[in-house]
């Protein structure tokens, strides 16, 4: 029986590899995972304390120093999301197959789990951005920058304005990223400022989904960019989000991968559970734009 050779660690790794390679919003350099080691089960709550900044006072050599008590607050991140997979491998199919069933299945399971996680985290960026960091709805010309007409702007300018929003919040410039959809990327690829941005240089390894760097951001592309407005299949507004990894904390754990013998069939069942949660702790570290595309007039 194949189940006798089941090694949970190997199957867990077979899921984790494609899962981690495909993450965009939930990858460690876009969100931080500093509290991930504290979760064990779905429903766990991570309590995070934050300290208010101390007052900076003017110094006078003739005046006594004023010492204040620090104040702190607590925010909870709840591991309230869970997804699972469960598939059956029939003994007859296993014998007749030219290759193994398990490896492709676990790879697809990893990709499927990724898609659910990334969609969940992507929506948090839209909901969690600081109000003053939201550009609101902008109409981007789906063409060259010089084709923009009244009421339209080019994609590169949206990046510049997002960067400005973060600058006004004194957000660190190191490690800034922006996640865009495929259409936004197409617009950038018609812009000389993006095409030749490599002349500015880029340090460090590429992130998952990274397609370049421009306007102070690592440019990441994802098919899970949140869609808002319009409703249903006709919705056309997509939320482009920029930020730093300190803004959002994320915790994820493939909690259980197990195999068991099917009671009513000659087959093995393999199933796994992934639990996760995320929280925006620094909304000022996220800037968003709700983008509508328009063809050149």
PATORVO-873826 format. One record per residue (C-alpha): residue in one letter; residue number from 1; x, y, z. Coordinates in Angstrom, 2 decimals. Example, Ala and Ser with C-alpha at 12.3 -4.5 7.8 and 13.67 -1.06 7.14 Angstrom:
// PATORVO-873826
rest = A, nr = 1, X = 12.30, Y = -4.50, Z = 7.80
rest = S, nr = 2, X = 13.67, Y = -1.06, Z = 7.14
END
This chain:
// PATORVO-873826
rest = X, nr = 1, X = 0.00, Y = 0.00, Z = 0.00
rest = X, nr = 2, X = 1.36, Y = 3.40, Z = -0.96
rest = X, nr = 3, X = 0.09, Y = 4.86, Z = 2.29
rest = X, nr = 4, X = 2.71, Y = 2.84, Z = 4.12
rest = X, nr = 5, X = 5.35, Y = 5.01, Z = 2.47
rest = X, nr = 6, X = 3.64, Y = 8.27, Z = 3.40
rest = X, nr = 7, X = 6.09, Y = 10.68, Z = 5.03
rest = X, nr = 8, X = 4.25, Y = 13.83, Z = 6.19
rest = X, nr = 9, X = 7.38, Y = 16.01, Z = 6.06
rest = X, nr = 10, X = 7.96, Y = 15.24, Z = 2.38
rest = X, nr = 11, X = 4.37, Y = 15.96, Z = 1.42
rest = X, nr = 12, X = 4.36, Y = 19.11, Z = 3.50
rest = X, nr = 13, X = 7.49, Y = 20.29, Z = 1.64
rest = X, nr = 14, X = 5.91, Y = 19.41, Z = -1.72
rest = X, nr = 15, X = 3.05, Y = 21.77, Z = -0.86
rest = X, nr = 16, X = 5.16, Y = 24.53, Z = 0.70
rest = X, nr = 17, X = 7.52, Y = 24.97, Z = -2.25
rest = X, nr = 18, X = 4.93, Y = 25.98, Z = -4.90
rest = X, nr = 19, X = 2.92, Y = 27.80, Z = -2.21
rest = X, nr = 20, X = 5.82, Y = 30.07, Z = -1.25
rest = X, nr = 21, X = 7.02, Y = 30.61, Z = -4.82
rest = X, nr = 22, X = 3.61, Y = 31.85, Z = -5.94
rest = X, nr = 23, X = 2.80, Y = 34.25, Z = -3.08
rest = X, nr = 24, X = 2.75, Y = 37.95, Z = -4.00
rest = X, nr = 25, X = 0.78, Y = 39.87, Z = -1.37
rest = X, nr = 26, X = 1.61, Y = 37.40, Z = 1.40
rest = X, nr = 27, X = 5.32, Y = 36.93, Z = 0.70
rest = X, nr = 28, X = 7.64, Y = 37.85, Z = 3.59
rest = X, nr = 29, X = 9.08, Y = 40.99, Z = 1.97
rest = X, nr = 30, X = 5.63, Y = 42.45, Z = 1.33
rest = X, nr = 31, X = 4.17, Y = 41.58, Z = 4.71
rest = X, nr = 32, X = 6.05, Y = 40.73, Z = 7.88
rest = X, nr = 33, X = 5.75, Y = 37.34, Z = 9.56
rest = X, nr = 34, X = 7.25, Y = 38.23, Z = 12.93
rest = X, nr = 35, X = 4.39, Y = 36.61, Z = 14.87
rest = X, nr = 36, X = 4.04, Y = 33.46, Z = 12.79
rest = X, nr = 37, X = 5.74, Y = 31.23, Z = 15.33
rest = X, nr = 38, X = 3.03, Y = 31.94, Z = 17.89
rest = X, nr = 39, X = 0.17, Y = 30.18, Z = 16.06
rest = X, nr = 40, X = -0.76, Y = 26.53, Z = 16.46
rest = X, nr = 41, X = -4.48, Y = 26.20, Z = 15.78
rest = X, nr = 42, X = -7.26, Y = 28.05, Z = 13.96
rest = X, nr = 43, X = -8.80, Y = 30.57, Z = 16.34
rest = X, nr = 44, X = -5.50, Y = 31.44, Z = 18.01
rest = X, nr = 45, X = -5.10, Y = 35.11, Z = 18.85
rest = X, nr = 46, X = -1.79, Y = 36.96, Z = 18.82
rest = X, nr = 47, X = -1.79, Y = 39.98, Z = 21.13
rest = X, nr = 48, X = 0.59, Y = 42.68, Z = 19.94
rest = X, nr = 49, X = 1.54, Y = 45.60, Z = 22.16
rest = X, nr = 50, X = 2.60, Y = 48.94, Z = 20.74
rest = X, nr = 51, X = 4.13, Y = 51.88, Z = 22.56
rest = X, nr = 52, X = 3.12, Y = 55.49, Z = 21.92
rest = X, nr = 53, X = 6.06, Y = 57.67, Z = 20.85
rest = X, nr = 54, X = 7.64, Y = 59.70, Z = 23.66
rest = X, nr = 55, X = 7.26, Y = 63.47, Z = 23.59
rest = X, nr = 56, X = 10.29, Y = 65.37, Z = 22.29
rest = X, nr = 57, X = 10.81, Y = 68.51, Z = 24.37
rest = X, nr = 58, X = 13.06, Y = 71.52, Z = 23.97
rest = X, nr = 59, X = 16.04, Y = 71.56, Z = 26.29
rest = X, nr = 60, X = 16.93, Y = 74.47, Z = 28.53
rest = X, nr = 61, X = 19.88, Y = 74.17, Z = 30.83
rest = X, nr = 62, X = 18.05, Y = 76.21, Z = 33.49
rest = X, nr = 63, X = 14.88, Y = 74.08, Z = 33.46
rest = X, nr = 64, X = 14.19, Y = 70.72, Z = 35.06
rest = X, nr = 65, X = 13.67, Y = 67.77, Z = 32.78
rest = X, nr = 66, X = 10.09, Y = 66.48, Z = 32.46
rest = X, nr = 67, X = 9.85, Y = 62.70, Z = 32.47
rest = X, nr = 68, X = 6.72, Y = 61.04, Z = 31.16
rest = X, nr = 69, X = 5.29, Y = 57.57, Z = 31.61
rest = X, nr = 70, X = 5.09, Y = 55.55, Z = 28.43
rest = X, nr = 71, X = 1.64, Y = 54.53, Z = 27.29
rest = X, nr = 72, X = 0.96, Y = 51.36, Z = 25.37
rest = X, nr = 73, X = -1.94, Y = 49.73, Z = 23.57
rest = X, nr = 74, X = -2.75, Y = 46.23, Z = 22.48
rest = X, nr = 75, X = -4.03, Y = 44.99, Z = 19.12
rest = X, nr = 76, X = -5.12, Y = 41.45, Z = 18.41
rest = X, nr = 77, X = -4.42, Y = 39.46, Z = 15.25
rest = X, nr = 78, X = -6.79, Y = 36.51, Z = 15.01
rest = X, nr = 79, X = -5.99, Y = 33.38, Z = 13.01
rest = X, nr = 80, X = -9.53, Y = 33.15, Z = 11.66
rest = X, nr = 81, X = -8.98, Y = 31.83, Z = 8.13
rest = X, nr = 82, X = -8.67, Y = 28.21, Z = 7.08
rest = X, nr = 83, X = -8.57, Y = 26.31, Z = 3.78
rest = X, nr = 84, X = -8.13, Y = 22.62, Z = 3.11
rest = X, nr = 85, X = -7.64, Y = 20.11, Z = 0.31
rest = X, nr = 86, X = -8.57, Y = 16.44, Z = 0.26
rest = X, nr = 87, X = -8.07, Y = 14.14, Z = -2.71
rest = X, nr = 88, X = -8.32, Y = 10.43, Z = -3.40
rest = X, nr = 89, X = -5.77, Y = 8.28, Z = -5.23
rest = X, nr = 90, X = -7.31, Y = 5.01, Z = -6.44
rest = X, nr = 91, X = -5.12, Y = 1.92, Z = -6.32
rest = X, nr = 92, X = -6.00, Y = 0.97, Z = -9.93
rest = X, nr = 93, X = -5.09, Y = 4.42, Z = -11.25
rest = X, nr = 94, X = -1.86, Y = 4.32, Z = -9.30
rest = X, nr = 95, X = -0.84, Y = 1.03, Z = -10.88
rest = X, nr = 96, X = -1.78, Y = 2.06, Z = -14.43
rest = X, nr = 97, X = -0.29, Y = 5.56, Z = -14.32
rest = X, nr = 98, X = 2.97, Y = 6.22, Z = -16.16
rest = X, nr = 99, X = 4.05, Y = 8.59, Z = -13.38
rest = X, nr = 100, X = 3.00, Y = 9.28, Z = -9.83
rest = X, nr = 101, X = -0.24, Y = 11.10, Z = -9.03
rest = X, nr = 102, X = 0.85, Y = 12.55, Z = -5.73
rest = X, nr = 103, X = 3.53, Y = 15.06, Z = -6.79
rest = X, nr = 104, X = 1.39, Y = 16.97, Z = -9.34
rest = X, nr = 105, X = -1.55, Y = 16.90, Z = -6.94
rest = X, nr = 106, X = 0.43, Y = 18.35, Z = -4.04
rest = X, nr = 107, X = 1.94, Y = 21.03, Z = -6.26
rest = X, nr = 108, X = -1.52, Y = 22.04, Z = -7.43
rest = X, nr = 109, X = -2.72, Y = 22.01, Z = -3.83
rest = X, nr = 110, X = 0.06, Y = 24.42, Z = -2.88
rest = X, nr = 111, X = -0.86, Y = 26.76, Z = -5.72
rest = X, nr = 112, X = -4.54, Y = 26.57, Z = -4.81
rest = X, nr = 113, X = -3.87, Y = 27.38, Z = -1.17
rest = X, nr = 114, X = -1.71, Y = 30.29, Z = -2.27
rest = X, nr = 115, X = -4.50, Y = 31.75, Z = -4.34
rest = X, nr = 116, X = -6.91, Y = 31.82, Z = -1.40
rest = X, nr = 117, X = -4.32, Y = 33.34, Z = 0.94
rest = X, nr = 118, X = -3.15, Y = 36.00, Z = -1.50
rest = X, nr = 119, X = -6.72, Y = 37.06, Z = -2.30
rest = X, nr = 120, X = -7.46, Y = 37.45, Z = 1.41
rest = X, nr = 121, X = -4.34, Y = 39.49, Z = 2.15
rest = X, nr = 122, X = -4.75, Y = 41.64, Z = -0.98
rest = X, nr = 123, X = -8.17, Y = 42.82, Z = 0.22
rest = X, nr = 124, X = -6.67, Y = 43.92, Z = 3.54
rest = X, nr = 125, X = -4.48, Y = 46.45, Z = 1.75
rest = X, nr = 126, X = -7.51, Y = 48.15, Z = 0.25
rest = X, nr = 127, X = -9.47, Y = 48.18, Z = 3.50
rest = X, nr = 128, X = -6.56, Y = 48.97, Z = 5.80
rest = X, nr = 129, X = -4.82, Y = 51.90, Z = 4.13
rest = X, nr = 130, X = -4.78, Y = 55.18, Z = 6.03
rest = X, nr = 131, X = -7.57, Y = 57.46, Z = 4.79
rest = X, nr = 132, X = -5.14, Y = 60.24, Z = 3.86
rest = X, nr = 133, X = -3.10, Y = 57.76, Z = 1.82
rest = X, nr = 134, X = -5.91, Y = 56.89, Z = -0.57
rest = X, nr = 135, X = -5.70, Y = 58.56, Z = -3.96
rest = X, nr = 136, X = -9.29, Y = 57.59, Z = -4.63
rest = X, nr = 137, X = -10.49, Y = 56.75, Z = -8.13
rest = X, nr = 138, X = -8.15, Y = 57.63, Z = -10.96
rest = X, nr = 139, X = -8.64, Y = 57.03, Z = -14.66
rest = X, nr = 140, X = -5.52, Y = 55.63, Z = -16.31
rest = X, nr = 141, X = -5.09, Y = 55.77, Z = -20.06
rest = X, nr = 142, X = -4.59, Y = 52.28, Z = -21.49
rest = X, nr = 143, X = -1.99, Y = 53.49, Z = -23.94
rest = X, nr = 144, X = 1.08, Y = 55.73, Z = -24.16
rest = X, nr = 145, X = 1.43, Y = 58.58, Z = -21.64
rest = X, nr = 146, X = 1.02, Y = 61.20, Z = -24.41
rest = X, nr = 147, X = -2.39, Y = 59.72, Z = -25.26
rest = X, nr = 148, X = -3.93, Y = 60.75, Z = -21.93
rest = X, nr = 149, X = -6.71, Y = 63.33, Z = -22.29
rest = X, nr = 150, X = -8.54, Y = 65.54, Z = -19.80
rest = X, nr = 151, X = -9.44, Y = 63.58, Z = -16.69
rest = X, nr = 152, X = -6.94, Y = 60.83, Z = -17.47
rest = X, nr = 153, X = -3.39, Y = 60.22, Z = -16.31
rest = X, nr = 154, X = -0.66, Y = 57.79, Z = -17.12
rest = X, nr = 155, X = 0.22, Y = 54.78, Z = -14.98
rest = X, nr = 156, X = 3.68, Y = 56.07, Z = -14.08
rest = X, nr = 157, X = 2.17, Y = 59.22, Z = -12.59
rest = X, nr = 158, X = -0.01, Y = 57.06, Z = -10.33
rest = X, nr = 159, X = 3.16, Y = 55.49, Z = -8.94
rest = X, nr = 160, X = 4.65, Y = 58.93, Z = -8.37
rest = X, nr = 161, X = 1.56, Y = 60.06, Z = -6.44
rest = X, nr = 162, X = 1.53, Y = 56.88, Z = -4.33
rest = X, nr = 163, X = 5.17, Y = 57.50, Z = -3.51
rest = X, nr = 164, X = 4.29, Y = 61.05, Z = -2.52
rest = X, nr = 165, X = 1.58, Y = 59.79, Z = -0.16
rest = X, nr = 166, X = 4.06, Y = 57.55, Z = 1.63
rest = X, nr = 167, X = 6.65, Y = 60.33, Z = 1.75
rest = X, nr = 168, X = 4.17, Y = 62.62, Z = 3.49
rest = X, nr = 169, X = 3.73, Y = 59.97, Z = 6.17
rest = X, nr = 170, X = 7.52, Y = 59.69, Z = 6.63
rest = X, nr = 171, X = 7.38, Y = 56.03, Z = 5.62
rest = X, nr = 172, X = 10.89, Y = 54.57, Z = 5.14
rest = X, nr = 173, X = 11.87, Y = 54.54, Z = 1.47
rest = X, nr = 174, X = 13.79, Y = 51.29, Z = 1.73
rest = X, nr = 175, X = 11.79, Y = 48.22, Z = 0.77
rest = X, nr = 176, X = 8.82, Y = 49.98, Z = -0.81
rest = X, nr = 177, X = 6.77, Y = 47.91, Z = -3.24
rest = X, nr = 178, X = 3.60, Y = 48.32, Z = -5.27
rest = X, nr = 179, X = 1.33, Y = 45.49, Z = -6.45
rest = X, nr = 180, X = -0.35, Y = 46.07, Z = -9.82
rest = X, nr = 181, X = -2.52, Y = 44.09, Z = -12.20
rest = X, nr = 182, X = -1.59, Y = 42.96, Z = -15.71
rest = X, nr = 183, X = -3.28, Y = 45.93, Z = -17.43
rest = X, nr = 184, X = -1.43, Y = 48.45, Z = -15.26
rest = X, nr = 185, X = 1.83, Y = 46.71, Z = -16.14
rest = X, nr = 186, X = 0.96, Y = 46.92, Z = -19.85
rest = X, nr = 187, X = 0.48, Y = 50.66, Z = -19.46
rest = X, nr = 188, X = 3.88, Y = 50.97, Z = -17.76
rest = X, nr = 189, X = 5.53, Y = 49.00, Z = -20.56
rest = X, nr = 190, X = 4.50, Y = 51.78, Z = -22.97
rest = X, nr = 191, X = 6.30, Y = 54.36, Z = -20.83
rest = X, nr = 192, X = 9.98, Y = 55.14, Z = -21.44
rest = X, nr = 193, X = 10.43, Y = 56.08, Z = -17.78
rest = X, nr = 194, X = 9.60, Y = 52.54, Z = -16.73
rest = X, nr = 195, X = 11.33, Y = 50.77, Z = -19.61
rest = X, nr = 196, X = 14.63, Y = 52.48, Z = -18.83
rest = X, nr = 197, X = 14.26, Y = 52.46, Z = -15.04
rest = X, nr = 198, X = 16.94, Y = 49.75, Z = -14.87
rest = X, nr = 199, X = 19.51, Y = 52.49, Z = -15.41
rest = X, nr = 200, X = 18.83, Y = 53.56, Z = -11.83
rest = X, nr = 201, X = 19.95, Y = 50.16, Z = -10.58
rest = X, nr = 202, X = 18.26, Y = 47.81, Z = -8.15
rest = X, nr = 203, X = 19.80, Y = 46.03, Z = -5.20
rest = X, nr = 204, X = 18.74, Y = 42.77, Z = -3.61
rest = X, nr = 205, X = 16.97, Y = 39.65, Z = -4.84
rest = X, nr = 206, X = 13.83, Y = 39.81, Z = -6.95
rest = X, nr = 207, X = 10.52, Y = 39.29, Z = -5.16
rest = X, nr = 208, X = 7.81, Y = 36.88, Z = -6.31
rest = X, nr = 209, X = 5.99, Y = 38.52, Z = -9.20
rest = X, nr = 210, X = 8.54, Y = 41.32, Z = -9.55
rest = X, nr = 211, X = 8.72, Y = 42.75, Z = -13.06
rest = X, nr = 212, X = 10.90, Y = 45.79, Z = -12.50
rest = X, nr = 213, X = 11.52, Y = 48.84, Z = -10.39
rest = X, nr = 214, X = 10.33, Y = 52.43, Z = -10.89
rest = X, nr = 215, X = 9.32, Y = 55.58, Z = -8.99
rest = X, nr = 216, X = 10.85, Y = 54.24, Z = -5.79
rest = X, nr = 217, X = 8.99, Y = 50.91, Z = -5.86
rest = X, nr = 218, X = 9.64, Y = 47.27, Z = -6.59
rest = X, nr = 219, X = 6.87, Y = 46.59, Z = -9.13
rest = X, nr = 220, X = 5.00, Y = 43.34, Z = -8.48
rest = X, nr = 221, X = 2.23, Y = 41.97, Z = -10.69
rest = X, nr = 222, X = -0.62, Y = 39.81, Z = -9.41
rest = X, nr = 223, X = -3.89, Y = 38.41, Z = -10.73
rest = X, nr = 224, X = -5.40, Y = 38.80, Z = -7.25
rest = X, nr = 225, X = -5.53, Y = 42.61, Z = -7.27
rest = X, nr = 226, X = -8.81, Y = 43.50, Z = -5.50
rest = X, nr = 227, X = -11.72, Y = 44.55, Z = -7.72
rest = X, nr = 228, X = -14.22, Y = 47.09, Z = -6.38
rest = X, nr = 229, X = -17.19, Y = 49.01, Z = -7.74
rest = X, nr = 230, X = -19.30, Y = 48.19, Z = -10.75
rest = X, nr = 231, X = -20.48, Y = 44.92, Z = -9.30
rest = X, nr = 232, X = -20.13, Y = 41.38, Z = -10.59
rest = X, nr = 233, X = -18.42, Y = 40.64, Z = -13.90
rest = X, nr = 234, X = -18.79, Y = 44.27, Z = -14.98
rest = X, nr = 235, X = -16.56, Y = 45.62, Z = -12.19
rest = X, nr = 236, X = -13.63, Y = 47.50, Z = -13.68
rest = X, nr = 237, X = -12.04, Y = 49.32, Z = -10.74
rest = X, nr = 238, X = -8.91, Y = 47.68, Z = -9.39
rest = X, nr = 239, X = -7.04, Y = 48.64, Z = -6.23
rest = X, nr = 240, X = -3.33, Y = 49.26, Z = -6.70
rest = X, nr = 241, X = -1.58, Y = 49.08, Z = -3.33
rest = X, nr = 242, X = 1.87, Y = 50.30, Z = -2.30
rest = X, nr = 243, X = 3.64, Y = 50.05, Z = 1.02
rest = X, nr = 244, X = 6.31, Y = 48.53, Z = 3.21
rest = X, nr = 245, X = 6.41, Y = 45.15, Z = 4.96
rest = X, nr = 246, X = 6.08, Y = 46.63, Z = 8.46
rest = X, nr = 247, X = 2.55, Y = 47.80, Z = 7.65
rest = X, nr = 248, X = 0.92, Y = 44.36, Z = 7.60
rest = X, nr = 249, X = 1.61, Y = 41.30, Z = 9.75
rest = X, nr = 250, X = 0.74, Y = 37.87, Z = 8.41
rest = X, nr = 251, X = 0.84, Y = 34.45, Z = 10.01
rest = X, nr = 252, X = 0.35, Y = 31.20, Z = 8.12
rest = X, nr = 253, X = 0.77, Y = 27.55, Z = 8.90
rest = X, nr = 254, X = 0.06, Y = 24.41, Z = 6.93
rest = X, nr = 255, X = -1.36, Y = 22.92, Z = 10.09
rest = X, nr = 256, X = -1.80, Y = 19.32, Z = 9.10
rest = X, nr = 257, X = -0.98, Y = 17.05, Z = 6.17
rest = X, nr = 258, X = -2.13, Y = 13.46, Z = 6.56
rest = X, nr = 259, X = -2.93, Y = 10.31, Z = 4.63
rest = X, nr = 260, X = -5.52, Y = 7.68, Z = 5.44
rest = X, nr = 261, X = -6.97, Y = 4.61, Z = 3.83
rest = X, nr = 262, X = -10.38, Y = 5.05, Z = 2.19
rest = X, nr = 263, X = -12.85, Y = 2.80, Z = 4.01
rest = X, nr = 264, X = -15.29, Y = 2.26, Z = 1.12
rest = X, nr = 265, X = -12.80, Y = 2.03, Z = -1.76
rest = X, nr = 266, X = -9.38, Y = 0.65, Z = -2.65
rest = X, nr = 267, X = -7.76, Y = 4.05, Z = -2.46
rest = X, nr = 268, X = -5.71, Y = 6.44, Z = -0.35
rest = X, nr = 269, X = -6.89, Y = 9.87, Z = 0.76
rest = X, nr = 270, X = -4.46, Y = 12.71, Z = 1.23
rest = X, nr = 271, X = -5.65, Y = 15.92, Z = 2.88
rest = X, nr = 272, X = -4.20, Y = 19.04, Z = 4.38
rest = X, nr = 273, X = -5.28, Y = 22.13, Z = 6.33
rest = X, nr = 274, X = -3.82, Y = 25.62, Z = 6.05
rest = X, nr = 275, X = -4.64, Y = 28.23, Z = 8.72
rest = X, nr = 276, X = -3.77, Y = 31.90, Z = 8.57
rest = X, nr = 277, X = -4.59, Y = 35.44, Z = 9.57
rest = X, nr = 278, X = -3.36, Y = 38.97, Z = 8.90
rest = X, nr = 279, X = -3.67, Y = 42.43, Z = 10.41
rest = X, nr = 280, X = -2.80, Y = 45.95, Z = 9.31
rest = X, nr = 281, X = -0.80, Y = 47.39, Z = 12.19
rest = X, nr = 282, X = 0.55, Y = 50.49, Z = 10.46
rest = X, nr = 283, X = -2.08, Y = 51.88, Z = 8.07
rest = X, nr = 284, X = 0.10, Y = 54.89, Z = 7.34
rest = X, nr = 285, X = 2.54, Y = 52.47, Z = 5.67
rest = X, nr = 286, X = 0.04, Y = 51.65, Z = 2.86
rest = X, nr = 287, X = -1.09, Y = 53.86, Z = -0.03
rest = X, nr = 288, X = -3.75, Y = 52.89, Z = -2.55
rest = X, nr = 289, X = -5.30, Y = 54.03, Z = -5.81
rest = X, nr = 290, X = -8.57, Y = 52.74, Z = -7.24
rest = X, nr = 291, X = -7.88, Y = 52.54, Z = -10.96
rest = X, nr = 292, X = -10.25, Y = 52.60, Z = -13.93
rest = X, nr = 293, X = -8.78, Y = 52.10, Z = -17.40
rest = X, nr = 294, X = -9.81, Y = 54.08, Z = -20.44
rest = X, nr = 295, X = -8.77, Y = 53.57, Z = -24.04
rest = X, nr = 296, X = -7.09, Y = 56.56, Z = -25.78
rest = X, nr = 297, X = -9.56, Y = 59.06, Z = -27.24
END
